Amino acid sequence: MSPDESPSIYSLPLFPLHTVLFPQFTLQLHIFEARYKAMISSCIERNAPFGVVLIREGQETGPVAVPHDVGCMARILDFKQLEDGRLHLLAVGERRFRLLEYRETELAYLVGQVETLEDIPPVPEAASPMVAKMTTLFQTYLRLLSETASLQLPEIELPEDPSVLAFCIASILQMSLADKQRLLAMTDSQERLFEEIRFLRHQIEDLVAIRARRASSAEESEPQVVIAEPIDLRTEGWRRFEQESRN
């Protein structure tokens, strides 16, 4: 069955990566292994998606890796095939899925039986304040990050929809792959926003602390300026020194 027919359970070719893909966010891939060139070529011919899953054990190349059990369907937006057969690929995340089981094909890539994973619809009365809080915190985070790294970061217009906002923040934040995977696997967008707000607060505290340490270090490393005062030649000490030096 095709995932385009919106079944609850369907087959999906899998691409295990050291990356967590979120719905509505893009992914660029450089594909050179024969098994994945064959898999992606088949997807292109059938205009079919593939699944991106974070690697639990193993590597992206070599023996087939063990994937996490929640991933994101990827739709191919554009591709370029090079003369040697390698592929440059641009894809976008669509629906999430839970991996029920998987098998290795004759071409040594994985195909999984998956079921669609959806969020619990957010409660507007509870979600709206969280969206406002997240927007404010993220703006503060970007400003501090820009100042700390001395970089001009682009302005990011955040979505207002709680579910989309939560995926947007999860995609942008500099956090571990394990934390990103945990956010991907959540089925409550409000809980996801709550976790991200808590993470952002910690990040802001860390950035403020870094700035304070840098300021303190700069003050300590500044050269000490000694202001010399003119010698009073009328003092008894100076007259005695002058007399002794003459003798």
C-alpha positions as CSV (number, residue, x, y, z in Angstrom):
1,M,0.0,0.0,0.0
2,S,1.2,3.5,-0.7
3,P,1.5,6.0,2.2
4,D,-0.2,8.6,0.0
5,E,-3.5,6.6,0.5
6,S,-3.3,7.5,4.2
7,P,-3.4,4.0,5.7
8,S,-2.7,3.5,9.3
9,I,0.0,0.9,8.5
10,Y,2.2,0.8,5.4
11,S,5.6,-0.2,4.0
12,L,8.3,2.4,3.7
13,P,12.0,2.3,2.6
14,L,14.2,3.5,5.4
15,F,17.3,5.7,5.5
16,P,19.1,5.5,8.9
17,L,21.0,8.7,9.5
18,H,22.8,10.5,12.4
19,T,20.1,13.1,11.9
20,V,16.6,13.8,13.3
21,L,14.2,15.1,10.6
22,F,11.0,17.0,11.7
23,P,7.8,17.5,9.8
24,Q,7.9,20.5,7.4
25,F,11.7,20.9,7.6
26,T,14.2,20.2,4.9
27,L,17.0,17.7,4.6
28,Q,19.9,17.7,2.2
29,L,21.6,14.5,1.4
30,H,24.7,13.4,-0.6
31,I,24.1,9.8,-1.6
32,F,27.0,7.6,-2.8
33,E,26.3,4.1,-1.5
34,A,24.9,1.7,-4.1
35,R,22.0,0.5,-1.9
36,Y,20.8,4.0,-1.2
37,K,21.2,5.2,-4.8
38,A,19.0,2.2,-5.7
39,M,16.5,3.1,-3.0
40,I,16.2,6.8,-3.8
41,S,16.1,6.1,-7.6
42,S,13.1,3.9,-7.0
43,C,11.5,6.6,-4.9
44,I,12.1,9.2,-7.6
45,E,10.6,6.9,-10.3
46,R,7.5,6.2,-8.2
47,N,7.2,9.7,-6.8
48,A,7.2,8.0,-3.4
49,P,8.6,9.1,0.0
50,F,11.1,7.3,2.2
51,G,11.6,7.3,5.9
52,V,14.4,9.0,7.9
53,V,15.2,7.3,11.2
54,L,17.9,8.2,13.7
55,I,20.6,5.5,14.1
56,R,20.4,3.8,17.5
57,E,23.4,1.6,16.8
58,G,25.9,1.5,13.9
59,Q,27.0,3.9,11.3
60,E,25.5,5.5,8.1
61,T,27.9,3.5,5.9
62,G,28.8,-0.2,6.1
63,P,26.6,-2.8,7.8
64,V,22.9,-1.9,8.1
65,A,22.4,0.2,11.3
66,V,19.8,-0.4,14.0
67,P,17.2,2.5,13.9
68,H,15.1,4.2,16.5
69,D,11.5,3.3,16.4
70,V,10.1,6.8,15.6
71,G,11.0,8.5,12.3
72,C,9.8,11.1,9.8
73,M,8.6,10.5,6.2
74,A,10.6,12.5,3.7
75,R,9.3,13.7,0.4
76,I,11.8,14.4,-2.4
77,L,11.7,18.0,-3.6
78,D,14.6,18.1,-5.9
79,F,17.6,16.1,-6.9
80,K,20.7,16.2,-9.1
81,Q,22.4,13.1,-10.4
82,L,26.2,13.4,-11.1
83,E,28.0,11.7,-13.8
84,D,29.4,9.0,-11.5
85,G,25.9,8.1,-10.3
86,R,26.0,10.0,-7.0
87,L,23.0,12.0,-6.0
88,H,22.5,15.4,-4.4
89,L,19.0,15.4,-2.8
90,L,16.7,17.9,-1.2
91,A,13.8,16.5,0.8
92,V,11.2,17.8,3.2
93,G,9.8,16.1,6.3
94,E,6.1,15.1,6.2
95,R,4.3,12.8,8.6
96,R,5.9,11.0,11.5
97,F,5.7,7.3,11.9
98,R,6.3,4.5,14.4
99,L,8.4,1.7,13.2
100,L,6.7,-1.7,14.0
101,E,9.2,-4.0,12.3
102,Y,11.8,-3.9,9.5
103,R,13.7,-6.2,7.2
104,E,16.8,-5.9,5.0
105,T,16.1,-6.1,1.2
106,E,18.2,-7.9,-1.4
107,L,19.8,-4.5,-2.1
108,A,20.9,-4.2,1.6
109,Y,18.7,-1.3,2.6
110,L,15.8,-1.5,5.1
111,V,12.1,-1.5,4.5
112,G,9.9,-1.0,7.5
113,Q,6.3,-1.7,8.4
114,V,5.2,1.6,10.0
115,E,2.1,3.3,11.4
116,T,1.3,7.0,11.2
117,L,2.1,8.9,14.5
118,E,-0.1,12.0,15.2
119,D,-0.1,14.6,18.0
120,I,-2.9,15.0,20.4
121,P,-4.7,18.2,19.3
122,P,-3.6,21.1,21.5
123,V,-6.0,22.9,23.7
124,P,-6.0,26.6,22.5
125,E,-6.5,28.1,26.0
126,A,-3.4,26.3,27.2
127,A,-1.3,26.4,24.1
128,S,-1.6,30.1,23.3
129,P,0.3,31.4,26.4
130,M,3.0,28.8,25.7
131,V,3.3,30.0,22.1
132,A,3.7,33.6,23.3
133,K,6.3,32.5,26.0
134,M,8.2,30.4,23.4
135,T,8.3,33.3,20.9
136,T,9.7,35.7,23.6
137,L,12.3,33.2,24.9
138,F,13.5,32.3,21.4
139,Q,14.0,36.0,20.4
140,T,16.1,36.4,23.6
141,Y,18.0,33.3,22.9
142,L,18.8,34.4,19.3
143,R,19.9,37.8,20.5
144,L,22.2,36.4,23.1
145,L,23.6,33.8,20.7
146,S,24.3,36.5,18.2
147,E,26.1,38.7,20.7
148,T,28.1,35.8,22.2
149,A,29.2,34.4,18.9
150,S,29.7,37.8,17.3
151,L,27.5,36.7,14.4
152,Q,24.7,38.4,12.5
153,L,22.0,35.8,12.7
154,P,19.0,36.0,10.3
155,E,15.6,36.9,11.7
156,I,13.3,33.9,12.0
157,E,9.6,34.3,11.8
158,L,8.1,31.7,14.0
159,P,4.8,30.0,13.2
160,E,1.8,30.5,15.4
161,D,0.4,27.0,15.2
162,P,1.6,25.2,18.4
163,S,2.4,21.9,16.7
164,V,4.4,23.5,13.8
165,L,6.1,25.9,16.3
166,A,7.2,23.0,18.5
167,F,8.7,21.2,15.5
168,C,10.3,24.4,14.3
169,I,12.0,25.0,17.6
170,A,13.1,21.4,17.9
171,S,14.7,21.6,14.5
172,I,16.6,24.8,15.2
173,L,17.8,24.3,18.8
174,Q,21.4,23.1,19.4
175,M,20.7,20.0,21.4
176,S,21.8,16.4,21.4
177,L,20.3,14.0,18.9
178,A,18.9,12.0,21.8
179,D,17.0,15.1,23.0
180,K,15.8,15.8,19.4
181,Q,14.6,12.2,19.1
182,R,12.7,12.4,22.3
183,L,10.9,15.5,21.1
184,L,10.1,13.8,17.8
185,A,8.6,10.8,19.6
186,M,6.3,12.9,21.8
187,T,2.6,12.9,20.8
188,D,1.6,16.0,22.8
189,S,2.6,19.3,21.3
190,Q,2.0,21.2,24.5
191,E,4.4,18.8,26.4
192,R,6.9,19.3,23.6
193,L,6.6,23.1,23.9
194,F,7.0,22.8,27.7
195,E,10.2,20.8,27.3
196,E,11.6,23.3,24.8
197,I,10.7,26.2,27.0
198,R,12.6,24.6,29.8
199,F,15.6,23.9,27.6
200,L,15.6,27.4,26.2
201,R,15.7,28.9,29.7
202,H,18.7,26.8,30.5
203,Q,20.4,27.8,27.3
204,I,19.7,31.5,28.0
205,E,21.2,31.1,31.5
206,D,24.3,29.5,30.0
207,L,24.7,32.3,27.5
208,V,24.3,35.0,30.1
209,A,26.9,33.2,32.3
210,I,29.3,32.9,29.3
211,R,29.0,36.7,28.7
212,A,29.6,37.4,32.4
213,R,32.8,35.2,32.4
214,R,34.1,36.9,29.3
215,A,33.5,40.3,30.7
216,S,35.3,39.4,34.0
217,S,38.1,37.8,32.1
218,A,38.5,40.9,29.9
219,E,38.7,43.1,33.0
220,E,41.4,40.8,34.6
221,S,43.5,40.6,31.4
222,E,43.5,44.4,30.8
223,P,47.0,45.9,31.4
224,Q,47.3,47.7,34.7
225,V,47.9,51.4,34.1
226,V,50.1,53.1,36.6
227,I,49.6,56.9,36.9
228,A,52.9,58.5,37.9
229,E,52.8,61.5,40.1
230,P,55.6,64.1,39.9
231,I,58.2,63.9,42.6
232,D,58.1,66.7,45.2
233,L,61.7,67.9,45.2
234,R,61.0,69.8,48.4
235,T,60.5,66.7,50.6
236,E,63.2,65.8,53.2
237,G,63.6,62.3,51.7
238,W,64.4,63.5,48.3
239,R,66.9,66.1,49.6
240,R,68.6,63.4,51.6
241,F,68.8,61.1,48.6
242,E,70.2,63.9,46.4
243,Q,72.8,64.8,49.0
244,E,73.9,61.1,49.5
245,S,74.2,60.5,45.7
246,R,76.5,63.5,45.4
247,N,78.8,62.0,48.0
